[in-house]
Amino acid sequence: MPSIVMNAQNMDRKHLDSLLKSGQHFRVLKEINSNDTLKLKKQDLALFHIYRAKCFAADNKNASAFQSYLHAKKAYLAIDSIESAMAINLDIAFFLSTEKNNRKKAESYVQDYLNFALKQKKDVMIANAYSSWGTLKMEEHPKESLQLFKKSLFYGERAGNSAQLQNVYSNIGVLYNEMLQKPDSALYYIDKSIALAGKRDDKYNLCINLINKASCYYYKGEFQEALDLLEQAKAIPLLQNDKNVKSYIYQFLAVNYSELGNYKKAYENLSNYIEVQADFDFDKQNIKISEFNIKYETKEKEIENLMLKAKVQRNQIITYTTLGLLLIAIILSVLIFKNISKKRKIAEQAQLIQKQQLDKTLKDQELHDIDVMLKSQEVERQQIANELHDNLGSLLATLKLNFQNLSRLQKLEDKELFEKTDAMLEETYQKVRNISHLKNMGIVGNEGLLIAVKKMAEKMTVINRLKINVIPFGLTQRLSNTTEVTLFRIIQELCTNIIKHSEANEVNIYLTQHNPELINIIIEDNGKGFDYKEVVHKDGIGLKSIEKKVEQMGGTFTVDSAVSKGTTIIIDLAL
């Protein structure tokens, strides 16, 4: 097949995607590098960097892939393709997350993507953001990670995206098995992911899920079941990351065979694991593995010859053979683990070099992001100040002046009415000034949102009839006064509606703040529920006004309710 030529008109994405799917990333890299980037259209320039990143990632060159994704994001921003630029944030976060020191930076990229997704109100994007965030939290904060994954499931199920749900089910399974030590719970979610992978004919993720399922049975002590699953995974033909996946299979086969006491099989699979790993970065390991195999075969032949020559002493030979095999296994295990240790040291040195490259590229990108953020914040502050000062404040001042002039030009019969109206104008003007200076005080302003909501819950709780629970997470610092007052009034109005209409006997209020820039509020009751589309048009309920208020604050307002199934209301707000 002739090489593809990219020009100033278009890029044959279908052809390149087909090559990547068939595992020919070296060919893709060769074809795209044969073009002059100066002659590419701006849209194709971004795709050029994306395909380079995918090829580098397939070749385990993470630093180069990371840098190419940054170039692609810059190219998309240059043509105002904001959604495409934001989508790259999740890829950038993935590479940063490979280093523990960079996970906070990775979270900032996921958070930017989540804020954008919430403004766009696209369920698939929101689900992907929560899933990526949950992956970052999995190792150090497993319970918080589980909460994020369940939010991802909520939005993913609402969007009906099977690919996204498949990945989240798999991640929850790994979390339950590896971090929370609950293999039975893990199996439930991994089986759901396997079912979706089968429907989508996704061989790669089917293979990965079979490996994860085998890991669950390993922790349950059912080693033969784990071996059967690993053999199924090994039989699946893969076009991408085949050697890398097979290396994991060999490693886990060795571990399970060792648990069953089959040291010969364990050694064979451990040798295969080292052999596959050596294809990536360590060619010298091939010589070592060959030496091990020769020694092992030589010893076996010596044992067979001794058995043939000394049939009379069969019982003694069996004993010596067993001891000899055990000694060989011990020696080989020591040598293999020494080689693994050496390989890890070399890998750590390579990762250190990659980390230095990533840090340099990241610092340049951070300086650019900080400049953009400061500029946008300053513009927003200026707009708010101008709106209050130049428009509403000026109109009220002019109205007061005209009213006073009117009294001088005409003789007013009711002087008391004039003075009363003039005082009302002055009071209105002062209230506008108070709003502009955020002088909204009260219990929320004095004590904070969390304390105010708890006191409200205590007052609304009725013994043996209604219990309102307040469950906070991460809400350790005060929000802005205006935000706290607005959120308190929203929660208060929603709880009032529950008391009036739901017939519930228990209400849970979840106040979650993962970081200073995002707050999540969930209010759920076990009442009779309602049809939201029908009720929202009736007077007196107030849900539509609350939704508009949340939207004005830049957040999302979601109602999940059905008749006889209770109601859950979710508010996501970027601070």
HELIX and SHEET records of a PDB file:
HELIX    1   1 ARG A   13  LYS A   21  1                                   9    
HELIX    2   2 HIS A   25  ASN A   33  1                                   9    
HELIX    3   3 THR A   37  LYS A   39  5                                   3    
HELIX    4   4 LYS A   42  ALA A   58  1                                  17    
HELIX    5   5 ASN A   62  ALA A   78  1                                  17    
HELIX    6   6 ILE A   82  LEU A   96  1                                  15    
HELIX    7   7 LYS A  100  ASN A  102  5                                   3    
HELIX    8   8 ARG A  103  GLN A  120  1                                  18    
HELIX    9   9 ASP A  123  LYS A  137  1                                  15    
HELIX   10  10 PRO A  142  ALA A  159  1                                  18    
HELIX   11  11 SER A  162  VAL A  174  1                                  13    
HELIX   12  12 LEU A  175  MET A  179  3                                   5    
HELIX   13  13 PRO A  183  LYS A  199  1                                  17    
HELIX   14  14 LYS A  203  TYR A  219  1                                  17    
HELIX   15  15 PHE A  223  LYS A  234  1                                  12    
HELIX   16  16 ASP A  242  GLU A  259  1                                  18    
HELIX   17  17 TYR A  263  ASP A  281  1                                  19    
HELIX   18  18 LYS A  284  LYS A  309  1                                  26    
HELIX   19  19 LYS A  311  GLN A  313  5                                   3    
HELIX   20  20 ARG A  314  ASN A  386  1                                  73    
HELIX   21  21 GLU A  387  GLY A  393  3                                   7    
HELIX   22  22 SER A  394  LEU A  409  1                                  16    
HELIX   23  23 LYS A  415  SER A  436  1                                  22    
HELIX   24  24 ILE A  443  GLU A  447  1                                   5    
HELIX   25  25 LEU A  449  MET A  460  1                                  12    
HELIX   26  26 ASN A  481  HIS A  501  1                                  21    
HELIX   27  27 TYR A  532  VAL A  535  1                                   4    
HELIX   28  28 LEU A  543  GLN A  552  1                                  10    
SHEET    1   A 5 LYS A 467  PHE A 473  0                                        
SHEET    2   A 5 GLU A 506  ASN A 515  1                                        
SHEET    3   A 5 LEU A 518  ASP A 525 -1                                        
SHEET    4   A 5 THR A 567  ALA A 574 -1                                        
SHEET    5   A 5 THR A 556  SER A 561 -1                                        
END                                                                             
